[in-house]
């Protein structure tokens, strides 16, 4: 059953049966995936379930103060090749923050990985909602259609979510300030005039915020301009692929045709980019400067160490967990996202002045 967060009304199996015009036994068979139901009847029952926002009893308990003392987190999984383990570093930082908060209450954490290519539907997330008191979404690129359905079942908080989202809690880094800081550093300190942008996924809110800030800085510094852009998937492999496209567009390692700097939307793509540049004989930062965003622990260990914007992932995870727990006691959704400050860390990937161009 479903306990409405607004009215306190409970939606029951009988309500679904009444709306669908079937017996409660038929509704139960549909819920348990049994095949003794006509497809037309099954479709009618599922439509009624969606319209009423019905959830089996186990999921509704999380909204009726019968606590399971379990928080769920959905981590976004992206395609990766066999050497792509750095995708987990972002997730690991978030998990440490979430767990640091809930451990003080002796609560547990249920983790699942979601991949849009292999999990396009809702059943697995629906099942998870019946086992937890609330759900954290690890990235803002999670589909809105699934987010809305999940939020009807349990309280939800999104990390790195869209700033205009109002139906769930959103915790995000100050992407705008961080991007302004790193691009301004390239222009004013490093002397970059021709910048190339390695953007993130089109559906990622944080990548969008960073892109808008980059464009703002360029408008304020007309002596510098964007000479190209391409998209990656936030993975190391996509950074390597982007490097190949850049080298094809600006042929000649170390030549004056290369951009002065590559602005990467996250560290993992920047790491893949620098790896591919090194293999191609392009020197960082002597031939081209490279910057990232996130300042993952790996950023300090690359060769050269990566200039990056620190996104406080642990603090973001801890804050999201705290906000989620507050809703169990009736706290209202905030009118705006919770924004965590970012800081610029300058390292070797931008310390050498580029050649005059």
C-alpha positions as CSV (number, residue, x, y, z in Angstrom):
1,X,0.0,0.0,0.0
2,X,1.0,3.7,-0.3
3,X,0.9,6.2,2.4
4,X,0.5,9.7,0.9
5,X,3.2,12.1,2.1
6,X,0.7,15.0,1.6
7,X,-2.7,13.9,2.8
8,X,-2.0,10.9,5.0
9,X,-4.4,8.7,2.9
10,X,-3.4,5.1,2.3
11,X,-3.8,3.5,-1.1
12,X,-4.6,-0.2,-0.8
13,X,-4.8,-3.2,-2.9
14,X,-8.6,-2.8,-2.9
15,X,-8.3,0.7,-4.4
16,X,-6.2,-0.7,-7.3
17,X,-8.7,-3.5,-7.9
18,X,-11.6,-1.0,-7.8
19,X,-10.0,1.4,-10.3
20,X,-8.9,-1.5,-12.6
21,X,-12.3,-3.2,-12.4
22,X,-10.8,-6.6,-11.3
23,X,-10.5,-8.7,-8.2
24,X,-7.8,-8.2,-5.6
25,X,-6.6,-11.7,-6.4
26,X,-5.9,-10.5,-10.0
27,X,-4.0,-7.5,-8.7
28,X,-2.0,-9.8,-6.5
29,X,-1.2,-12.1,-9.5
30,X,0.0,-9.1,-11.5
31,X,2.2,-7.8,-8.7
32,X,3.9,-11.2,-8.3
33,X,4.4,-11.6,-12.0
34,X,2.2,-14.6,-12.5
35,X,1.1,-15.4,-16.0
36,X,-2.5,-16.4,-15.4
37,X,-3.7,-12.9,-16.4
38,X,-4.7,-11.6,-19.8
39,X,-2.3,-9.0,-21.2
40,X,-5.2,-6.5,-21.5
41,X,-6.1,-7.0,-17.9
42,X,-2.4,-6.8,-16.8
43,X,-2.0,-3.5,-18.6
44,X,-5.2,-2.1,-16.9
45,X,-3.9,-3.2,-13.5
46,X,-0.5,-1.6,-14.1
47,X,-2.1,1.6,-15.3
48,X,-4.1,1.7,-12.1
49,X,-1.0,1.1,-10.0
50,X,0.8,4.0,-11.7
51,X,-2.2,6.4,-11.4
52,X,-2.6,5.7,-7.6
53,X,1.1,5.4,-6.9
54,X,0.4,2.1,-5.2
55,X,3.3,0.3,-3.4
56,X,3.1,-3.1,-1.6
57,X,3.0,-3.0,2.1
58,X,6.7,-3.5,2.6
59,X,7.6,-0.3,0.8
60,X,4.8,1.8,2.5
61,X,6.3,0.9,5.9
62,X,9.1,3.4,5.3
63,X,6.6,6.2,5.3
64,X,4.5,5.1,8.3
65,X,7.2,5.3,11.0
66,X,7.9,1.6,11.0
67,X,11.5,2.1,10.3
68,X,13.7,-0.4,8.5
69,X,16.8,1.7,9.4
70,X,18.2,1.2,5.9
71,X,19.1,3.8,3.3
72,X,19.4,2.9,-0.3
73,X,21.8,4.5,-2.8
74,X,21.6,4.1,-6.5
75,X,25.0,4.6,-8.2
76,X,25.2,5.4,-11.9
77,X,27.2,2.8,-13.9
78,X,28.6,3.8,-17.2
79,X,30.1,1.6,-20.0
80,X,33.8,1.0,-19.4
81,X,36.6,-1.2,-20.7
82,X,38.6,-3.6,-18.6
83,X,41.0,-1.0,-17.2
84,X,38.3,1.4,-16.2
85,X,38.3,1.2,-12.5
86,X,38.5,4.9,-11.8
87,X,34.7,5.2,-12.3
88,X,34.5,3.8,-8.8
89,X,36.5,6.6,-7.2
90,X,33.6,9.1,-7.5
91,X,31.2,6.5,-6.0
92,X,33.6,5.5,-3.2
93,X,34.0,9.1,-2.1
94,X,30.2,9.5,-1.9
95,X,29.7,6.2,-0.1
96,X,32.2,7.2,2.6
97,X,30.2,10.4,3.2
98,X,26.8,8.7,3.4
99,X,28.1,6.0,5.6
100,X,29.8,8.4,7.9
101,X,26.5,10.0,8.7
102,X,24.2,6.9,9.0
103,X,26.7,4.9,11.1
104,X,26.2,7.4,13.9
105,X,22.6,6.1,14.0
106,X,23.5,2.5,13.5
107,X,21.6,2.4,10.2
108,X,22.6,0.3,7.2
109,X,23.3,1.1,3.6
110,X,21.9,-0.8,0.6
111,X,23.8,-0.2,-2.6
112,X,22.8,-0.9,-6.2
113,X,24.3,0.1,-9.5
114,X,22.0,1.3,-12.3
115,X,22.9,1.3,-16.0
116,X,20.4,2.9,-18.4
117,X,21.5,0.6,-21.2
118,X,20.7,-2.6,-19.2
119,X,18.1,-1.3,-16.6
120,X,15.8,0.9,-18.7
121,X,12.7,0.0,-16.6
122,X,11.6,0.3,-13.0
123,X,11.1,-3.2,-11.5
124,X,14.5,-3.4,-9.7
125,X,14.2,0.1,-8.3
126,X,10.6,-0.6,-7.3
127,X,11.8,-3.7,-5.4
128,X,14.5,-1.7,-3.7
129,X,12.1,0.9,-2.5
130,X,10.3,-1.7,-0.5
131,X,13.5,-2.5,1.5
132,X,14.6,0.9,2.5
133,X,13.4,4.1,4.3
134,X,14.7,6.4,1.6
135,X,16.9,6.5,-1.5
136,X,19.9,8.5,-2.5
137,X,20.6,8.9,-6.2
138,X,24.4,9.2,-6.9
139,X,24.2,11.5,-9.9
140,X,21.9,14.0,-11.5
141,X,21.8,12.2,-14.9
142,X,19.3,9.7,-13.5
143,X,16.2,9.8,-15.7
144,X,13.4,12.1,-14.5
145,X,10.7,9.6,-15.4
146,X,12.2,7.1,-13.0
147,X,13.0,9.7,-10.3
148,X,9.4,10.8,-10.2
149,X,8.1,7.2,-9.8
150,X,10.6,6.5,-7.1
151,X,9.8,9.7,-5.2
152,X,6.1,8.6,-5.0
153,X,7.2,5.5,-3.0
154,X,9.9,6.8,-0.7
155,X,11.8,10.0,0.1
156,X,14.6,10.7,-2.4
157,X,17.6,12.9,-2.4
158,X,19.8,13.5,-5.5
159,X,23.5,14.2,-5.4
160,X,24.7,16.5,-8.2
161,X,21.1,16.9,-9.2
162,X,19.5,19.7,-11.4
163,X,19.3,23.0,-9.5
164,X,15.6,23.5,-10.6
165,X,14.4,20.1,-9.2
166,X,11.7,20.6,-6.6
167,X,10.1,17.2,-6.0
168,X,13.2,15.8,-4.2
169,X,16.2,17.0,-2.1
170,X,19.1,18.1,-4.3
171,X,22.7,18.4,-3.0
172,X,25.2,19.8,-5.4
173,X,28.6,21.4,-5.6
174,X,29.1,25.0,-6.6
175,X,29.9,24.1,-10.2
176,X,29.6,27.6,-11.4
177,X,32.1,29.1,-9.0
178,X,34.5,26.2,-9.5
179,X,34.4,26.4,-13.3
180,X,34.8,30.1,-13.2
181,X,37.9,29.8,-11.0
182,X,39.7,27.2,-13.2
183,X,38.9,28.8,-16.5
184,X,40.0,32.2,-15.1
185,X,43.2,30.6,-13.9
186,X,43.9,29.3,-17.4
187,X,43.3,32.7,-19.0
188,X,44.9,35.0,-16.4
189,X,47.7,32.9,-15.0
190,X,48.5,30.4,-17.6
191,X,47.9,32.8,-20.5
192,X,45.6,30.6,-22.5
193,X,43.9,32.2,-25.5
194,X,42.7,29.2,-27.4
195,X,40.6,26.8,-25.2
196,X,39.1,23.5,-26.1
197,X,36.2,22.0,-24.0
198,X,35.8,18.3,-23.2
199,X,32.2,18.4,-22.0
200,X,30.4,15.7,-20.0
201,X,27.1,13.9,-20.9
202,X,24.4,16.1,-22.3
203,X,22.0,15.0,-19.6
204,X,24.4,15.7,-16.6
205,X,23.3,18.8,-14.7
206,X,26.8,19.4,-13.2
207,X,28.4,19.3,-16.7
208,X,25.8,21.8,-17.9
209,X,26.5,24.2,-15.1
210,X,30.3,24.0,-15.7
211,X,29.8,24.6,-19.4
212,X,27.7,27.8,-18.8
213,X,30.4,29.1,-16.4
214,X,33.1,28.5,-19.0
215,X,31.0,30.5,-21.6
216,X,30.6,33.3,-19.1
217,X,34.3,33.6,-18.5
218,X,35.0,33.7,-22.2
219,X,32.5,36.5,-22.7
220,X,34.2,38.5,-20.0
221,X,37.7,37.9,-21.6
222,X,37.2,38.5,-25.4
223,X,40.9,38.0,-26.0
224,X,40.4,34.2,-25.3
225,X,38.0,32.0,-27.3
226,X,36.7,28.5,-27.6
227,X,38.3,26.7,-30.6
228,X,36.3,23.5,-30.2
229,X,34.3,21.2,-28.1
230,X,33.4,17.5,-27.8
231,X,31.5,15.3,-25.4
232,X,32.6,12.4,-23.2
233,X,30.8,10.1,-20.7
234,X,32.8,11.2,-17.6
235,X,34.9,8.0,-18.0
236,X,38.7,7.6,-18.5
237,X,38.0,5.8,-21.8
238,X,35.9,8.6,-23.2
239,X,38.8,11.0,-22.3
240,X,41.1,8.8,-24.4
241,X,38.7,8.8,-27.3
242,X,38.3,12.6,-27.0
243,X,42.1,13.0,-27.2
244,X,42.1,11.1,-30.5
245,X,39.5,13.4,-31.9
246,X,41.4,16.5,-30.8
247,X,44.7,15.3,-32.3
248,X,42.8,14.6,-35.6
249,X,41.3,18.1,-35.6
250,X,44.6,19.8,-34.6
251,X,47.3,17.6,-36.3
252,X,51.0,17.8,-35.2
253,X,52.0,17.0,-31.6
254,X,53.4,20.1,-30.1
255,X,52.5,22.3,-33.1
256,X,51.0,25.7,-32.9
257,X,47.7,24.3,-34.1
258,X,47.0,22.6,-30.8
259,X,44.8,24.5,-28.4
260,X,46.5,26.3,-25.5
261,X,44.4,24.4,-22.9
262,X,41.8,21.6,-22.6
263,X,39.0,22.2,-20.1
264,X,37.7,18.8,-19.0
265,X,34.3,18.5,-17.2
266,X,35.7,15.9,-14.8
267,X,39.0,14.4,-13.6
268,X,38.5,10.9,-15.1
269,X,38.2,12.3,-18.6
270,X,41.2,14.5,-18.0
271,X,43.2,11.5,-16.9
272,X,42.3,9.6,-20.0
273,X,43.1,12.6,-22.2
274,X,46.5,13.1,-20.6
275,X,47.3,9.4,-21.0
276,X,46.5,9.4,-24.7
277,X,48.4,12.7,-25.2
278,X,51.5,11.2,-23.6
279,X,51.3,8.1,-25.9
280,X,51.0,10.5,-28.9
281,X,54.0,12.6,-27.8
282,X,52.0,15.6,-26.7
283,X,53.5,17.2,-23.6
284,X,51.4,18.5,-20.7
285,X,51.6,21.3,-19.9
286,X,54.4,22.4,-22.3
287,X,52.3,21.8,-25.5
288,X,48.9,22.0,-24.0
289,X,47.5,22.6,-20.5
290,X,44.8,20.3,-19.1
291,X,42.4,20.9,-16.2
292,X,39.8,18.7,-14.6
293,X,37.0,18.9,-12.1
294,X,36.3,16.8,-8.9
295,X,39.9,16.7,-7.5
296,X,39.7,13.0,-6.9
297,X,42.6,11.5,-4.9
298,X,44.0,10.2,-8.2
299,X,44.4,13.8,-9.6
300,X,47.5,14.4,-7.4
301,X,49.1,11.2,-8.6
302,X,49.0,11.7,-12.4
303,X,52.1,12.7,-14.4
304,X,52.0,15.7,-14.3
305,X,49.7,16.2,-11.3
306,X,46.3,17.5,-12.5
307,X,45.0,21.0,-11.8
308,X,41.4,20.5,-10.7
309,X,38.4,21.9,-8.8
310,X,37.8,20.1,-5.6
311,X,34.2,18.9,-5.4
312,X,33.7,17.8,-1.7
313,X,32.1,14.5,-2.5
314,X,32.2,13.1,1.0
315,X,30.5,16.2,2.4
316,X,27.9,16.0,-0.4
317,X,27.1,12.4,0.5
318,X,26.9,13.2,4.2
319,X,24.7,16.2,3.6
320,X,22.3,14.2,1.3
321,X,22.0,11.5,3.9
322,X,21.2,14.0,6.6
323,X,18.5,15.7,4.6
324,X,16.9,12.4,3.7
325,X,16.8,11.4,7.4
326,X,15.2,14.7,8.3
327,X,12.3,14.0,6.0
328,X,11.4,10.9,7.9
329,X,10.5,13.3,10.8
330,X,8.3,15.4,8.6
331,X,10.7,18.1,7.4
332,X,9.6,19.9,4.2
333,X,11.5,19.9,1.0
334,X,13.7,23.0,0.7
335,X,12.8,25.6,-1.9
336,X,16.3,25.5,-3.4
337,X,19.2,23.0,-3.7
338,X,21.9,22.7,-1.0
339,X,25.1,24.0,-2.6
340,X,28.5,23.0,-1.2
341,X,31.5,25.2,-2.0
342,X,34.3,24.2,-4.3
343,X,38.0,25.1,-4.3
344,X,40.6,25.3,-7.0
345,X,43.8,23.2,-6.7
346,X,46.6,24.2,-9.0
347,X,49.1,21.5,-10.0
348,X,51.6,20.7,-12.7
349,X,49.3,20.3,-15.6
350,X,49.0,24.1,-15.9
351,X,52.2,25.5,-14.4
352,X,54.3,26.1,-17.6
353,X,53.5,29.1,-19.7
354,X,52.4,28.1,-23.2
355,X,54.4,29.1,-26.3
356,X,53.3,32.3,-28.0
357,X,50.7,31.6,-30.6
